[in-house]
Amino acid sequence: MSRRPSGEYLAGVPRLRASPNPFGRTVSFQVDAGDQAAAQLSVFDAQGRLVRRLSVARSDQGQSVSWDGRNSSGAQVPSGVYFTRLQTPAGTSTQKIVRIAR
């Protein structure tokens, strides 16, 4: 089995990059989902519970979304490990993020 060089990905599979990670107040996600119009980002806690669902905005610079560290009720979530899932018609991508609340 050959390894792909860093930065390469499977064609058609969406890419998700979080910055900064770990984060304090806000984390931004850059999304590379090709020409997919519809993309949704879900944030889950370490127990797999849905924390927040966000719509991905499309702009001239690509697709992006920010998360302010709040749950769907508007309350700040505690420090810890969270998992994000990007869903598009072409596929799904996941990423681990870490929040350090201040």
C-alpha positions as CSV (number, residue, x, y, z in Angstrom):
1,M,0.0,0.0,0.0
2,S,1.4,3.4,-0.9
3,R,1.0,6.5,1.2
4,R,-0.3,9.7,-0.2
5,P,1.9,12.8,0.3
6,S,0.7,15.2,3.0
7,G,-2.1,17.5,1.7
8,E,-3.5,15.1,-0.8
9,Y,-7.0,13.7,-0.4
10,L,-9.4,11.4,-2.1
11,A,-11.2,13.0,-5.0
12,G,-14.7,14.0,-4.1
13,V,-14.2,13.7,-0.3
14,P,-14.7,17.1,1.4
15,R,-11.9,18.6,3.4
16,L,-12.2,20.4,6.6
17,R,-9.5,22.5,8.4
18,A,-10.0,24.1,11.8
19,S,-8.0,27.1,13.0
20,P,-6.9,27.7,15.6
21,N,-6.9,24.3,17.1
22,P,-7.0,24.2,20.1
23,F,-9.2,27.2,20.4
24,G,-10.5,29.5,23.1
25,R,-13.5,31.6,22.1
26,T,-14.0,31.0,18.3
27,V,-12.8,28.4,15.8
28,S,-13.0,28.9,12.1
29,F,-13.4,26.1,9.6
30,Q,-12.3,26.3,6.0
31,V,-14.2,23.8,3.8
32,D,-13.1,22.4,0.5
33,A,-16.2,20.5,-0.8
34,G,-15.6,21.1,-4.5
35,D,-18.7,22.4,-6.3
36,Q,-21.1,21.2,-3.7
37,A,-23.7,23.8,-2.9
38,A,-25.0,22.4,0.3
39,A,-22.7,21.7,3.3
40,Q,-23.5,21.4,7.0
41,L,-21.2,21.2,9.9
42,S,-22.3,19.4,13.1
43,V,-20.3,19.6,16.4
44,F,-20.5,16.7,18.9
45,D,-19.1,16.3,22.4
46,A,-16.8,13.4,23.4
47,Q,-19.9,11.3,24.3
48,G,-21.3,11.7,20.8
49,R,-24.1,14.2,21.7
50,L,-25.0,16.8,19.2
51,V,-23.8,20.2,20.5
52,R,-24.6,22.5,17.6
53,R,-25.4,22.3,13.9
54,L,-24.1,25.1,11.5
55,S,-24.6,25.9,7.9
56,V,-21.6,26.5,5.8
57,A,-21.5,29.9,4.0
58,R,-20.2,30.1,0.4
59,S,-18.1,33.1,-0.6
60,D,-15.6,34.2,-3.2
61,Q,-12.8,32.7,-1.0
62,G,-14.5,29.3,-0.8
63,Q,-16.7,27.9,2.0
64,S,-16.3,28.6,5.6
65,V,-18.0,28.6,9.0
66,S,-17.1,29.8,12.5
67,W,-18.2,28.3,15.8
68,D,-18.4,30.5,18.9
69,G,-18.2,27.7,21.4
70,R,-21.9,27.8,22.2
71,N,-24.4,25.0,22.1
72,S,-27.8,25.2,20.3
73,S,-29.3,26.9,23.4
74,G,-26.7,29.6,23.4
75,A,-24.7,28.5,26.5
76,Q,-20.9,28.3,26.4
77,V,-19.7,24.7,26.3
78,P,-16.9,23.7,28.7
79,S,-13.3,23.0,27.8
80,G,-12.8,19.6,26.2
81,V,-12.5,17.5,23.1
82,Y,-15.2,17.9,20.4
83,F,-15.7,16.3,17.0
84,T,-16.9,18.0,13.9
85,R,-18.7,16.3,11.0
86,L,-19.0,18.0,7.6
87,Q,-21.7,16.6,5.5
88,T,-22.1,17.2,1.7
89,P,-24.0,15.4,-1.0
90,A,-20.6,13.9,-2.1
91,G,-19.5,12.6,1.3
92,T,-18.6,13.2,4.9
93,S,-15.4,14.4,6.7
94,T,-14.7,14.5,10.4
95,Q,-12.1,16.4,12.6
96,K,-11.2,16.5,16.3
97,I,-11.0,19.9,17.9
98,V,-10.1,21.0,21.4
99,R,-11.6,23.9,23.3
100,I,-9.8,25.6,26.1
101,A,-12.4,27.9,27.7
102,R,-11.0,31.0,29.3
